[in-house]
Amino acid sequence: MLKTLMLTLSAMVLVGSLTASSAAETKTYDLLFRTGTLDRIERGTELIYSRRVRNALDDQAATRGTGDVALVVKPGEPAMAELDFRQEAKHRSLGRFPASVGNPMIMYFYETVIRDMAASAGGSPFYIRNRVKEILTEQGEVKTTQSQYEGRTISVQTVRLRPFADDPNRDRMQGFDDLELRVSMSDAVPGWYLSLVAEAPNPTGKGAPTYLLELQFDRLEAVQ
């Protein structure tokens, strides 16, 4: 399963780039898939993102999916970005990607949401992936706000996308029909991404969401 996920991620990078080039690259796409975001990351350091998950359709989701994702850029030609999922003493490789493409956390985020939705709601991952790729090249909602980071106020751009808002199969998605993808970015944050959140609200409008995946930049530290 892990090998399949990594192959899918690599294909998504290529297909996404081709799609954006043929669609004149919208502001939304340029922000989300910004290149050069790892260029200033010093080799021998790693970016740590906290990962929190909740899934009302999967009782083990929180236990299985909550932890940290570490990103380290390995020196070499070409330089490679490696992702590693960590739960206390347990580590699991998530794959290696060319650092020149940019921060692979964005691909990991979207592909994880696609996989979780397909497994929980029983839909086709190919259908879900196509809808997500389509909306990535549309002009989504972009807002500039202020946020706190390391004790100071920084300017943050947040992109909000709802891939299934007008989908004809909404009534079959078991609560994922109102899924919202939110990505907050800033030049002040190492690696560009401050947070990546996918949330499907509770259909009743009250209580915990049906699904929540939250990746939050936590810190930059020396490689152990």
Order of alpha helices (4+ residues) and beta strands (2+ residues): alpha-alpha-beta-alpha-beta-beta-beta-alpha-alpha-beta-beta-beta-beta-beta
